[in-house]
Every structure is written in structure tokens, then in C-alpha cells.
Amino acid sequence: MTRRYAAIDLGASSGRVVVGTVGDGLLELEEVHRFWNGPVRLPEGYRWDVLHLWREILVGLRKAGEAGPIISVGIDSWAIDHGLLDRDGALLGDPWHHRDARTDGLAEKLQAAIPAEELYAINGLQHLPFTTVYQVMASQASASWSAVDQLLLVPDLLAYWLTGVRGAERTNASTTGLLDATTGGWSPRVLDAIGAPASLLPPLREPGQVVGPLLPAVQQETGLGPDVVVTTVGSHDTASAVVGVPADGDGWAYIACGTWALAGVELDAPVLTEASRAANFTNEGGVDGTVRYLRNVMGLWVLSETLRTWELQGRGVGLLDVLAEAEAVPAGGPVVDIDDPSLLPPGDMPSRIEALCVDGGLPVPASQAGLVRCILDSLAAAFARTIAEASALSGRAVDVVHLVGGGSQNQLLCRLTAEATGLPVLAGPVEATALGNVLVQARAHGDLAGSLDDLRALVRATHDLVRYDPS
């Protein structure tokens, strides 16, 4: 017997609805609907078009149901960004995009109230200037703040619209800077420091918890029946991706590589040492109480924004063509800090890469292929540095790297990562996030059983991996 689950998987550049079929030794995915996602620039700044996402999700759920019965729906997305609701439960404007500059300088303001060392001991998070806590501080300066009743992260907002039930799934909540990494609850200390009421944050819930059935209006829009429920998964997409890592044993690191790349190890407890804070590592929640000990790396955003800039300049190139040309560029070219803050916002990425080369006394790439090679060499170097530090700071030995997500299709990046780390890289599955989403749902509804090791064994048995060895 097989049963089907719908995964709503929202990335920073696209979204899709995927149907997962689960049975004895069976784990298959079918993408039934894909749609664009990305920042929308309004006069006041960058926003997410969440109503567009909602409309496309309903279309995708209808397509999922037309292909056969659905047991449950799970939602994952990028972290940090959120919607603000008024006392009637209505959304007060499209969610802000984390690449907007409105949070500039607010980290320093919070650290005047809670020193950086104390803040890290509370939330265990790396410094990112756009974390949810800083976005809340920015929103407090707006005219609409007096109407705000509650904050819902993007997957929780969508689950609320599907079911009418509010809550905060823990893996995503752990990225906000508002959660206490030791107690597992919302932090009164941080809320007090920013002057936000405890009522701003909804009750926490765990992955694998049934939220509720679809609202009648949603049933009508999608054609799905009253027996279909929404089930929480690792709603931070990296939490779901780590579930879908086909690892065996303990000696592995992961790189979940897409628009952002997140590299680290899976632990049983957070690392809250001063050395960890100084290295800018984060302790985020994982499924089954695990900790995703990692650091954000700028990811393929730099490459995609470079290609977009060239297209706007009338110098557009095909991704596969320029990657093939970059493969032929000799090794030993310039390597820049791919996490430099100048690479965070949208804009002329090639000029910024060239400026970093000049500032670092490095040769400026003379061709488009050379600049792409610089980006990929720099990403691989950042991956190697991050994994080595994660291993040293956590005490977790690493003998293999699993690279999952869209980046696993970039053969040059995978090869360069193996060379930079000196470790074998196992690439795939591309769909690790959707797989993790489906696996947690299926286990919650009794179609699978066991630990994360058991779920990962099913991924290994049903999906091919590509191995890259360092030369």
C-alpha cells in the first residue's frame, strides 16, 4: 500500500508543490506545480509577494489532489521573514524581505541592551544583520506597529491561512533570535530588551504535529476533502533538507546549497562557547530535538545575481555554457570572501566581485568565465573553512561531506568543494528539502517508523548519489 503527501516547498527564488509517494521501500517525488518567487521592490523597500505565493499554493494543492488522494500537507520555507497580524487576524502588509536595508545598525542597538556574549548564550545564533529580532525592532518604528497583535513566520502564516490555527514550528522559531537555545522556549530576556510583549509570539509546536484540517474555503479552492490535514514538518527548509541527507553514521557534514548555503554538522546539544560565538556559528533547531550547528554562506545567490546583472547589461550567458567555460579556467585564480556584506543586497554583483579582488590585491578576472570560476572557487573555500571550523568547535569528526539541494547539480562546484575540503563529497539528492518534508509527514501518520537514521536509510536506498573525491 502506498500513500501520498503534499509538500509545499518555498525557496527564495521559486516555490513548488511536490507530491511524495511513500510505501514499503518506496519514496518518490513528483513536482506538480512550480512558480516564481523573489523580492518585490516597492517605494518603501523590498517585500515578499505573499499573496502571489498563496494563490499559487492553492493551484498546486488542487493539482496534487487531482492526481490522487492526499493524506496531509506540509510547508517549509526560508527562515527569518514573517507576517504581522492585527487583532482580527488580518495580515498588515506583505512581509518584509530580509535583504532590505531597514535593519542596518539595529544589531548594535540590541547589543547595547544585551552584550553580544550574553545574547549568544541565550539564542546561540550567528550574527546576521537581518535576523527576525532586528526586523521586529525595525517594525516598531513604523506607523502600523500600534495595530500589530502577533507575528507568524512565513510557513506558520500559510498554515494559519490553510487551517485557521496559529503556532510557531520550533525549527524555524530557532532562527528568529527570540528563542532560548537552552530552555527551548521564547526568551523573556530578549523580548524585554526590545520592548515587545510575550503575546507577540504564538505557541510553539514540534515537527510531526497535526495542525488541523483545511478550512472549508480552502477545501473549495483546492478540491481537497475534510480528511486532509496540515502537518508540521521542519518548516525551516534547511531543517527539512538535513532530514533528507542520505547520511550513514555520525562522521558527516552537510552543505544545503541553494540561493543560500548552510554548512555544518548535526549535534545533540548546542555549542554556546565564546569560541563558537567568535567564529559566528549558529545553533538552530532540527527535527527530533537535534541541533543544526552551522554557518550561513552566501550561496548561489552570488552566481544567480551575477547572471541577472549580465542579462540586464545585454551580456547574458547561459548557465551551462559559462560553467563549462569556467571548468577550463586554470586553477589558482582569485578567491574572495564570498560572505562579504557587499554581496548581500541585489545589484551589480560582477562589479562587487571585481572590487573585492582589487581591495585584496588579487587579479581581476578578465572574462565572464573567469569571474564565475572566482565565485565557485570562493564558495568552495568558504565551505571548506566552515566545515573545518564546525568540526573543531563541536568535536565532531568529519570524514565525508553531503552536498544537497540545487547546488548538488553544479558538478564544478562539487568537484571544487572536494578539492578544498580534502574530503569525498556525495552530491544529492537535489530534492532533499522536499524529501525531508514528506518523510516527517509520513512518519507522523504511521506510514514510516523509526529514527532519523531510519528515514535517511530510505533516502539512500531510493536515490542515487554522485561521489567526488579529492585528487
C-alpha positions in Angstrom: 0.0 0.0 0.0 1.2 3.5 -0.8 0.0 6.9 0.4 0.6 10.4 -0.9 1.7 13.6 0.9 1.9 17.1 -0.5 5.0 19.2 0.3 4.8 23.0 -0.2 8.5 23.9 -0.6 9.2 27.6 -0.9 12.7 28.8 -1.8 14.0 32.4 -2.1 13.7 32.3 -5.9 11.0 29.8 -6.6 8.2 27.7 -5.0 6.6 24.5 -5.8 4.1 21.9 -4.7 5.5 18.4 -4.7 3.7 15.1 -4.1 5.6 12.4 -2.2 4.5 8.8 -2.5 5.6 6.5 0.4 5.3 2.8 0.7 7.4 -0.3 1.6 10.9 0.6 0.3 9.3 3.4 -1.8 10.0 7.1 -1.7 9.1 9.0 -4.8 8.5 12.7 -5.6 6.5 14.3 -8.3 6.6 18.1 -8.8 3.0 19.1 -9.7 3.3 22.9 -9.7 6.2 25.4 -9.8 6.1 29.2 -9.6 8.3 32.2 -9.3 9.3 33.8 -6.1 11.6 36.7 -5.3 11.8 40.2 -3.8 9.4 42.9 -5.0 10.8 46.4 -4.7 8.3 48.9 -3.5 8.9 52.6 -2.7 9.5 51.8 0.9 11.8 48.8 0.3 11.9 45.1 -0.6 8.9 42.9 0.2 7.7 39.3 -0.5 4.6 39.0 -2.6 2.9 36.5 -0.2 -0.5 36.8 -1.9 1.1 35.6 -5.1 2.6 32.6 -3.2 -0.8 31.9 -1.6 -2.6 31.9 -4.9 0.0 29.5 -6.5 -0.1 27.2 -3.4 -3.8 26.8 -3.8 -3.3 26.0 -7.5 -0.6 23.5 -6.6 -2.8 21.8 -4.0 -5.6 21.4 -6.5 -3.2 19.7 -9.0 -1.9 17.5 -6.2 -5.4 16.3 -5.3 -6.4 15.8 -9.0 -3.6 13.2 -9.3 -4.9 11.1 -6.4 -5.8 11.2 -2.6 -3.7 13.3 -0.3 -3.2 12.4 3.3 -1.5 15.6 4.6 0.2 18.9 3.6 3.5 20.1 5.0 5.1 23.5 4.5 8.7 24.6 4.5 10.4 27.8 3.5 13.3 30.1 4.1 13.7 31.4 7.6 13.5 34.7 9.5 10.9 36.6 7.4 7.3 36.8 8.8 3.9 38.4 8.6 2.4 40.7 11.2 -1.3 40.2 12.1 -3.7 42.6 13.7 -6.2 41.7 16.4 -8.6 40.4 13.8 -6.0 38.0 12.4 -5.6 40.1 9.2 -2.2 40.5 7.6 -0.7 44.0 8.0 1.0 44.2 4.6 3.3 41.9 2.7 6.2 40.5 4.7 9.5 42.4 4.5 12.3 40.8 2.6 15.4 40.1 4.6 17.7 41.7 2.0 16.0 45.1 2.8 18.3 47.6 4.5 15.9 48.7 7.2 17.6 46.6 9.8 21.0 48.2 9.3 22.5 49.3 12.6 19.9 47.6 14.8 22.2 44.7 15.9 24.4 47.3 17.6 21.4 48.8 19.3 20.3 45.5 20.7 23.8 44.7 21.9 23.8 47.9 23.9 21.0 46.3 26.0 22.3 42.7 25.8 26.0 42.3 25.2 26.9 40.1 22.3 28.3 37.4 24.6 25.1 37.3 26.7 22.9 37.3 23.6 24.8 34.3 22.1 24.5 32.4 25.4 20.7 32.9 25.1 19.9 32.3 21.5 23.1 30.6 20.2 22.8 32.4 16.8 25.4 33.7 14.4 25.4 37.4 13.7 23.2 38.1 10.7 22.0 41.7 10.4 18.5 40.8 9.2 17.5 38.2 11.9 13.8 38.3 12.9 14.6 40.1 16.2 16.1 43.0 14.3 13.2 43.1 11.9 10.8 43.4 14.8 12.9 46.3 16.1 12.6 47.9 12.6 8.8 47.4 12.5 8.4 49.0 15.9 9.4 52.3 14.3 6.6 52.1 11.7 3.2 53.7 11.9 1.5 50.3 11.7 3.2 48.8 14.8 0.3 50.0 17.1 -2.0 47.6 15.2 0.3 44.6 15.5 -1.1 41.7 17.6 1.0 38.7 16.6 4.0 37.6 14.4 3.9 34.4 12.2 6.9 33.2 10.3 6.1 32.5 6.6 5.3 28.8 6.9 3.2 29.4 10.0 1.4 32.2 8.3 0.5 29.9 5.4 -0.5 27.1 7.8 -2.8 29.6 9.5 -4.4 30.6 6.2 -4.9 26.9 5.4 -6.3 25.8 8.8 -7.2 28.9 10.9 -4.8 27.7 13.6 -1.8 29.8 14.7 1.5 28.5 16.1 5.3 28.6 15.6 7.1 25.5 14.5 10.2 25.1 16.5 13.0 24.6 13.9 12.1 27.9 12.2 11.4 29.7 15.5 15.0 28.8 16.5 16.3 31.2 13.7 14.5 34.3 15.0 16.9 35.3 17.8 13.8 35.3 20.1 14.1 31.6 21.2 16.2 30.5 24.1 18.5 27.7 22.9 18.8 26.2 26.4 15.2 26.2 27.6 13.6 25.7 24.2 11.1 28.5 24.9 10.7 32.1 23.8 13.2 34.3 25.6 11.6 36.8 28.0 15.1 38.5 28.3 15.2 39.3 24.6 11.6 40.3 24.3 12.0 42.6 27.3 15.2 44.2 25.7 13.3 45.1 22.5 10.1 46.1 24.3 7.9 43.5 22.7 5.1 41.7 24.5 5.2 38.0 25.0 1.8 37.8 23.2 3.6 38.8 20.0 4.8 35.2 19.6 2.4 32.2 19.2 2.6 28.9 21.0 5.5 26.6 19.9 4.9 23.3 18.2 7.1 20.4 17.1 7.7 18.9 13.7 5.3 16.0 13.1 2.3 17.6 14.8 -1.1 17.8 13.2 -2.1 21.4 13.0 -5.7 20.8 11.8 -7.9 20.2 8.8 -8.2 22.5 5.9 -10.7 25.4 6.2 -13.9 25.0 4.2 -12.9 27.8 1.9 -9.6 26.1 1.2 -11.3 22.8 0.5 -13.5 24.6 -2.0 -10.5 26.2 -3.7 -8.4 23.1 -3.8 -10.9 20.3 -4.2 -9.3 18.5 -1.2 -11.6 16.9 1.3 -12.2 17.4 5.0 -9.9 14.5 5.9 -6.8 16.3 4.6 -4.8 17.9 7.4 -1.8 20.2 7.7 1.1 18.6 9.5 4.1 20.5 10.8 7.5 19.5 9.3 10.9 21.0 9.7 9.5 24.2 8.4 12.8 25.9 8.1 13.8 24.5 4.7 17.3 23.5 5.9 15.8 21.6 8.8 13.8 19.5 6.2 16.9 19.3 4.0 19.0 17.8 6.8 16.4 15.2 7.4 16.7 14.3 3.7 20.6 14.0 3.9 21.3 10.3 3.0 24.0 10.0 5.7 25.1 6.9 7.4 26.7 7.0 10.9 28.0 10.1 12.6 31.1 11.3 10.7 29.4 13.6 8.2 28.9 17.2 7.5 26.3 18.7 5.2 26.0 21.6 2.8 22.5 22.5 1.9 23.2 24.7 -1.1 20.7 26.8 -3.0 20.2 30.6 -3.0 21.8 30.4 0.5 24.2 27.7 1.5 24.3 26.4 5.0 27.2 24.2 6.1 27.7 22.4 9.3 27.1 19.2 11.4 24.2 17.7 13.2 24.5 17.6 17.0 22.6 16.6 20.1 23.1 19.8 22.0 24.1 23.4 21.2 27.6 24.7 21.4 27.4 28.0 23.3 31.1 28.7 23.9 32.8 32.0 23.3 35.0 30.4 20.6 31.8 29.4 18.8 30.4 32.9 19.0 33.7 34.4 17.8 33.6 32.0 14.8 30.0 33.2 14.1 28.4 29.7 14.2 24.7 29.2 14.8 22.7 26.7 16.8 19.4 26.1 15.1 16.8 23.5 15.9 16.5 20.3 13.9 13.9 17.6 13.8 13.8 15.2 16.8 15.5 17.7 19.1 18.7 17.8 17.1 20.8 20.9 16.6 21.9 22.2 13.3 25.3 23.6 14.1 26.2 25.6 11.1 27.2 28.9 9.5 25.4 30.6 6.6 27.5 31.0 3.4 26.3 33.5 0.8 25.5 30.6 -1.6 24.5 30.5 -5.2 22.8 33.9 -4.8 26.1 35.5 -5.9 26.1 33.5 -9.1 22.5 34.0 -10.0 22.7 37.7 -9.3 25.8 37.9 -11.5 24.0 36.2 -14.4 21.0 38.5 -13.8 23.2 41.6 -14.0 24.8 40.4 -17.2 21.4 39.8 -18.7 20.3 43.4 -17.8 23.6 44.7 -19.4 22.9 42.8 -22.6 25.7 40.4 -21.9 23.6 37.4 -21.0 25.2 34.0 -21.0 23.7 30.5 -20.4 24.4 28.9 -17.1 25.6 25.6 -18.6 27.7 27.3 -21.2 29.5 29.6 -18.7 30.0 26.7 -16.2 31.7 24.6 -19.0 34.0 27.6 -19.8 34.7 28.1 -16.1 35.8 24.5 -15.8 38.5 25.2 -18.4 39.9 28.2 -16.4 43.2 27.2 -14.7 43.2 26.6 -11.0 44.9 29.1 -8.7 42.8 32.2 -9.6 41.5 34.8 -7.2 39.5 33.7 -4.1 37.4 36.4 -2.3 35.4 36.5 0.9 32.1 35.2 -0.5 30.4 36.3 2.7 31.5 40.0 2.4 28.4 42.2 3.3 28.7 44.0 -0.1 27.4 40.8 -1.7 24.2 40.6 0.3 21.9 43.1 -1.5 20.6 42.9 -5.1 22.6 44.8 -7.6 25.7 44.8 -9.8 27.3 41.7 -8.5 30.2 41.4 -11.0 31.4 44.9 -10.1 31.3 44.0 -6.4 33.3 40.8 -7.0 35.9 42.8 -9.0 36.1 45.4 -6.2 36.8 42.7 -3.7 39.6 41.4 -5.9 41.1 44.9 -6.2 40.8 45.5 -2.4 42.5 42.2 -1.7 45.3 42.9 -4.2 44.1 40.0 -6.4 44.0 39.8 -10.2 40.6 40.8 -11.6 39.0 38.1 -13.7 39.4 39.0 -17.4 36.3 37.1 -18.7 32.9 36.1 -17.6 34.1 32.5 -17.2 36.9 33.7 -15.1 34.6 35.6 -12.8 32.2 32.6 -12.5 35.3 30.4 -11.6 36.2 33.0 -8.9 32.7 32.8 -7.4 32.8 29.0 -7.3 36.4 28.8 -6.0 35.4 31.3 -3.3 32.3 29.3 -2.4 34.3 26.0 -2.2 36.9 27.7 0.0 34.1 29.1 2.3 32.6 25.6 2.5 35.9 24.0 3.5 36.6 26.7 6.1 33.2 26.4 7.6 33.2 22.6 7.8 36.7 22.5 9.3 35.7 25.0 12.0 32.4 23.2 12.7 34.3 20.0 13.3 36.9 21.7 15.6 34.4 23.7 17.6 31.9 20.9 18.1 34.4 18.0 18.5 32.5 16.1 15.7 34.9 14.4 13.4 34.0 14.6 9.7 35.1 12.2 7.0 32.5 12.8 4.3 30.5 15.8 3.1 27.0 15.6 1.8 26.1 18.4 -0.6 22.3 18.5 -1.2 19.9 20.9 -2.9 20.2 22.7 -6.2 23.9 23.1 -5.8 24.4 19.4 -6.0 23.7 19.7 -9.7 26.7 22.0 -10.2 29.4 19.5 -11.0 32.2 22.1 -10.9 31.2 23.3 -7.5 31.0 19.8 -6.2 34.5 19.0 -7.5 36.0 22.2 -6.2 34.4 21.5 -2.8 36.0 18.1 -2.7 39.4 19.6 -3.5 39.0 22.4 -1.0 37.9 20.2 1.9 40.2 17.3 1.1 37.1 15.0 1.7 34.9 13.0 -0.5 31.7 14.9 -1.5 28.5 12.9 -2.0 26.2 15.1 -4.1 22.4 14.7 -3.9 19.6 14.4 -3.7 18.6 17.7 -5.3 15.2 17.3 -3.6 16.5 16.8 -0.1 14.2 19.5 1.4 11.0 18.1 -0.2 12.1 14.6 0.8 12.6 15.6 4.4 9.2 17.4 4.4 7.5 14.2 3.1 9.4 11.9 5.4 8.3 13.8 8.6 4.7 13.8 7.4 4.7 10.1 6.6 6.2 9.2 9.9 3.7 11.3 11.8 0.8 9.5 10.0 2.2 6.0 10.6 3.5 5.1 7.1 7.1 5.2 8.3 8.6 4.5 11.7 11.9 4.9 13.4 14.6 7.4 13.9 16.3 9.9 11.6 18.8 7.2 10.8 15.9 5.0 9.5 14.4 7.8 7.4 17.8 8.6 5.9 18.4 4.9 5.1 15.2 5.0 3.0 16.6 8.0 1.1 19.9 6.1 0.5 18.0 3.1 -0.8 15.8 5.1 -3.2 18.1 7.8 -4.5 21.3 7.8 -6.5 24.3 9.9 -5.3 27.3 11.2 -7.2 30.7 10.9 -5.5 33.5 13.4 -6.0 36.9 12.5 -4.5 39.7 15.0 -3.9 42.6 14.4 -6.3 
